[in-house]
Amino acid sequence: NNRRSMNWLTESWRFITLGGFVEIFGSVLESILRLLNGNDKDKIPPGRGKIGWGEVPSLPKATIGLPEAYGLDCEMVGVRAGGRESQLARVTLVMALVSSPVRQSDFKVVYDVIVKPVKKVTDYRTKYSGINKEILSEGLPGVPLVTFEEAKKVVGEMIMGKVVVGHALMNDFAVLHLRHPRVLTRDTALYPPFMSSQGKKKGRRMMQRKLKYIVEEELDGWRIQAGEGGHCSAEDAAAALGCYLKRRVEWEKSVGGGGEG
């Protein structure tokens, strides 16, 4: 009887140990597969969206292997004497709902906030920023007012590992106090086909152009920055992303190098 009891205990221990190992191995394997495949959906933080909020599907890819992309734009106000220093006032991220968007309704705003000023504002730059004292203290309908640290944290997390598209992105990253890998940055102000050349052939210089003129050439029927109320970061972010997606295949072929922007 004692021998049978010992055999039973031994077999039970083996079974328990094996079961525990299988369970642990299964959990580890599941975690590895989740890391390799990524999440199917990106959870979107509170903000404003034209089509509605919730879980957003991954951006469709026109060509296999091309990364997902967000359009980014910031509005800024001036601080210090004469408003010579820029400070973040609004930041917007948008994504495309289709691989080849042709209408503004083909884009979705996934993050859009007004940012509380850290330093005293000396120039609201309303003509360009669309921001005034009331907006900066109360926000806009559907566009919440948040702290700078919260906006920086959310944007930094959302763009991690993603292509970021915008116009003169160096300025946007500067006011966000963020750095982003250059290999994942697509700047419509610096893409040669969108730039103009000046001077004779040998001394010709490539010059940056305004986003509104690039959009008029690249996106049929689109007009941005046309009103007198200042720029709209959601509109500009979608426009830059649309220009990139139209040229994405050829643009990606020309991308190389690394580093941070």
Secondary structure per residue as TSV (DSSP state, phi and psi in degrees):
chain	resnum	aa	ss	phi	psi
A	1	N	-	360.0	-42.2
A	2	N	H	-62.1	-40.5
A	3	R	H	-64.6	-41.9
A	4	R	H	-62.5	-41.0
A	5	S	H	-63.4	-41.4
A	6	M	H	-64.3	-43.1
A	7	N	H	-61.5	-40.7
A	8	W	H	-64.5	-42.9
A	9	L	H	-64.9	-39.5
A	10	T	H	-63.9	-47.4
A	11	E	H	-64.7	-38.2
A	12	S	H	-63.9	-42.7
A	13	W	H	-62.7	-42.3
A	14	R	H	-61.0	-42.4
A	15	F	H	-65.2	-44.4
A	16	I	H	-63.6	-44.6
A	17	T	H	-62.9	-44.9
A	18	L	H	-63.5	-42.3
A	19	G	H	-62.8	-41.5
A	20	G	H	-64.2	-39.9
A	21	F	H	-64.1	-42.9
A	22	V	H	-63.1	-41.2
A	23	E	H	-64.7	-44.5
A	24	I	H	-65.4	-43.9
A	25	F	H	-62.1	-40.6
A	26	G	H	-63.3	-40.5
A	27	S	H	-65.6	-42.2
A	28	V	H	-63.9	-44.6
A	29	L	H	-62.0	-40.6
A	30	E	H	-63.0	-40.8
A	31	S	H	-64.9	-41.0
A	32	I	H	-63.4	-44.5
A	33	L	H	-64.1	-37.7
A	34	R	H	-64.5	-38.8
A	35	L	H	-67.7	-40.2
A	36	L	H	-68.8	-40.1
A	37	N	H	-87.7	-23.6
A	38	G	-	76.0	170.4
A	39	N	-	-76.8	145.0
A	40	D	S	-71.3	-26.2
A	41	K	E	-136.0	148.2
A	42	D	E	-99.0	124.8
A	43	K	E	-77.2	131.7
A	44	I	-	-101.5	129.2
A	45	P	-	-72.7	166.3
A	46	P	S	-57.4	143.1
A	47	G	S	172.6	-149.3
A	48	R	-	-123.1	140.2
A	49	G	-	-140.6	138.7
A	50	K	S	-71.0	-27.9
A	51	I	S	-103.3	-8.1
A	52	G	-	120.2	157.4
A	53	W	-	-103.0	167.2
A	54	G	S	139.9	-144.9
A	55	E	E	-90.8	133.3
A	56	V	E	-107.1	130.8
A	57	P	E	-68.8	158.8
A	58	S	-	-62.1	147.7
A	59	L	-	-65.9	124.6
A	60	P	-	-59.6	145.2
A	61	K	-	-108.0	129.5
A	62	A	S	-72.2	-30.4
A	63	T	S	-134.8	132.8
A	64	I	T	-59.4	135.2
A	65	G	T	99.9	-15.9
A	66	L	-	-79.4	139.0
A	67	P	-	-76.8	165.4
A	68	E	-	-71.4	158.4
A	69	A	E	-141.7	146.2
A	70	Y	E	-118.8	142.1
A	71	G	E	-88.9	134.8
A	72	L	E	-127.4	136.9
A	73	D	E	-150.1	143.8
A	74	C	E	-123.1	145.6
A	75	E	E	-105.7	143.7
A	76	M	E	-129.5	152.1
A	77	V	E	-119.4	167.0
A	78	G	E	-100.4	141.4
A	79	V	E	-127.2	170.6
A	80	R	S	69.0	-178.1
A	81	A	G	-59.1	125.4
A	82	G	G	72.0	8.1
A	83	G	G	64.7	29.8
A	84	R	-	-74.9	-17.6
A	85	E	E	-105.8	135.7
A	86	S	E	-87.5	142.6
A	87	Q	E	-134.7	140.2
A	88	L	E	-63.0	131.8
A	89	A	E	-121.9	-28.9
A	90	R	E	-154.7	141.3
A	91	V	E	-136.8	137.9
A	92	T	E	-135.2	137.5
A	93	L	E	-119.9	135.7
A	94	V	E	-129.4	158.9
A	95	M	E	-134.0	159.9
A	96	A	E	-92.7	141.8
A	97	L	S	-91.5	-15.0
A	98	V	S	-134.1	160.8
A	99	S	S	-73.6	-25.9
A	100	S	S	-129.7	74.6
A	101	P	-	-68.4	141.1
A	102	V	-	-125.7	-15.6
A	103	R	S	-123.6	158.1
A	104	Q	G	-64.9	-25.1
A	105	S	G	-72.6	-7.7
A	106	D	G	-82.1	2.4
A	107	F	E	-118.9	155.8
A	108	K	E	-130.2	130.6
A	109	V	E	-77.0	122.7
A	110	V	E	-108.5	-16.2
A	111	Y	E	-157.3	128.8
A	112	D	E	-154.5	111.8
A	113	V	E	-140.2	151.9
A	114	I	E	-92.1	138.6
A	115	V	E	-109.5	125.5
A	116	K	-	-60.0	136.0
A	117	P	-	-68.0	138.2
A	118	V	S	-87.2	-40.5
A	119	K	S	-111.3	161.3
A	120	K	-	-63.4	128.9
A	121	V	E	-80.2	128.6
A	122	T	E	-110.1	-13.9
A	123	D	E	-152.3	113.0
A	124	Y	-	-76.5	-14.6
A	125	R	-	51.6	38.3
A	126	T	H	-56.2	-35.6
A	127	K	H	-57.0	-31.8
A	128	Y	H	-108.6	-38.5
A	129	S	H	-84.6	-24.3
A	130	G	-	73.0	9.9
A	131	I	-	-104.1	138.5
A	132	N	-	-132.7	-179.7
A	133	K	H	-60.9	-40.5
A	134	E	H	-64.8	-45.4
A	135	I	H	-62.0	-41.5
A	136	L	H	-72.5	-15.6
A	137	S	H	-104.2	-21.0
A	138	E	H	-123.4	-15.1
A	139	G	-	84.1	-167.5
A	140	L	B	-127.2	159.2
A	141	P	T	-56.3	119.9
A	142	G	T	82.1	-4.2
A	143	V	B	-121.2	100.4
A	144	P	-	-71.3	161.3
A	145	L	E	-99.1	124.2
A	146	V	E	-131.8	168.8
A	147	T	-	-77.9	160.9
A	148	F	H	-61.3	-43.2
A	149	E	H	-62.1	-38.2
A	150	E	H	-66.5	-45.3
A	151	A	H	-61.9	-44.5
A	152	K	H	-60.7	-45.1
A	153	K	H	-63.0	-47.7
A	154	V	H	-65.6	-46.6
A	155	V	H	-62.8	-44.1
A	156	G	H	-58.3	-40.8
A	157	E	H	-71.2	-39.1
A	158	M	H	-69.3	-36.3
A	159	I	H	-89.8	-4.5
A	160	M	T	-60.2	122.3
A	161	G	T	78.8	3.5
A	162	K	S	-110.0	153.6
A	163	V	E	-71.6	134.0
A	164	V	E	-114.4	125.7
A	165	V	E	-113.5	137.7
A	166	G	E	-172.9	-175.3
A	167	H	S	-116.2	121.1
A	168	A	S	56.1	55.4
A	169	L	H	-62.5	-22.9
A	170	M	H	-54.8	-39.0
A	171	N	H	-69.0	-39.3
A	172	D	H	-66.3	-47.6
A	173	F	H	-64.3	-32.4
A	174	A	H	-64.3	-45.6
A	175	V	H	-76.6	-20.4
A	176	L	H	-83.5	-12.6
A	177	H	T	57.8	43.9
A	178	L	-	-125.3	152.4
A	179	R	-	-119.0	146.9
A	180	H	-	-138.2	139.8
A	181	P	B	-54.6	132.2
A	182	R	G	-60.0	-33.3
A	183	V	G	-67.4	-15.6
A	184	L	G	-109.7	17.8
A	185	T	E	-113.6	130.3
A	186	R	E	-124.9	108.2
A	187	D	E	-107.9	115.7
A	188	T	T	-67.9	-17.4
A	189	A	T	-77.5	-20.8
A	190	L	T	-114.3	1.5
A	191	Y	-	-79.2	115.5
A	192	P	G	-48.1	-43.9
A	193	P	G	-62.2	-19.4
A	194	F	G	-93.3	-6.0
A	195	M	S	-95.7	164.2
A	196	S	E	-110.5	155.6
A	197	S	E	-112.8	144.2
A	198	Q	E	-131.9	150.4
A	199	G	S	94.5	179.0
A	200	K	-	-74.7	169.6
A	201	K	S	-53.8	-49.1
A	202	K	T	-70.9	-35.4
A	203	G	T	-107.0	24.3
A	204	R	-	-68.4	134.2
A	205	R	E	-113.6	142.5
A	206	M	E	-87.8	127.1
A	207	M	E	-115.6	140.0
A	208	Q	-	-69.6	150.0
A	209	R	-	-122.5	159.6
A	210	K	-	-68.5	145.1
A	211	L	H	-59.1	-38.0
A	212	K	H	-59.6	-35.0
A	213	Y	H	-76.4	-35.7
A	214	I	H	-64.4	-42.3
A	215	V	H	-63.1	-41.9
A	216	E	H	-60.9	-32.7
A	217	E	H	-82.3	-37.2
A	218	E	H	-91.0	-34.2
A	219	L	S	-117.3	106.0
A	220	D	T	-59.3	126.7
A	221	G	T	83.0	-1.9
A	222	W	-	-87.5	139.7
A	223	R	-	-138.1	128.5
A	224	I	-	-125.7	162.3
A	225	Q	S	54.7	36.7
A	226	A	-	-94.9	-21.7
A	227	G	S	-88.0	-177.1
A	228	E	S	-101.3	1.6
A	229	G	S	-88.9	9.5
A	230	G	-	94.4	175.4
A	231	H	-	-74.9	157.0
A	232	C	-	-116.6	118.6
A	233	S	H	-63.8	-33.3
A	234	A	H	-67.0	-41.6
A	235	E	H	-66.1	-45.2
A	236	D	H	-68.7	-37.6
A	237	A	H	-64.8	-42.6
A	238	A	H	-66.0	-38.6
A	239	A	H	-65.3	-44.2
A	240	A	H	-64.0	-42.9
A	241	L	H	-63.5	-39.0
A	242	G	H	-62.9	-41.3
A	243	C	H	-63.7	-41.3
A	244	Y	H	-64.0	-46.5
A	245	L	H	-64.5	-32.4
A	246	K	H	-64.7	-34.6
A	247	R	T	-107.1	13.2
A	248	R	H	-57.3	-46.0
A	249	V	H	-60.5	-50.5
A	250	E	H	-69.5	-34.6
A	251	W	H	-63.6	-46.3
A	252	E	H	-62.3	-33.7
A	253	K	H	-64.0	-27.4
A	254	S	H	-90.5	-6.6
A	255	V	-	-81.2	138.4
A	256	G	-	-159.6	173.0
A	257	G	-	81.6	-175.2
A	258	G	-	-145.1	-142.3
A	259	G	-	85.3	-176.6
A	260	E	B	-121.4	149.2
A	261	G	-	-96.7	360.0
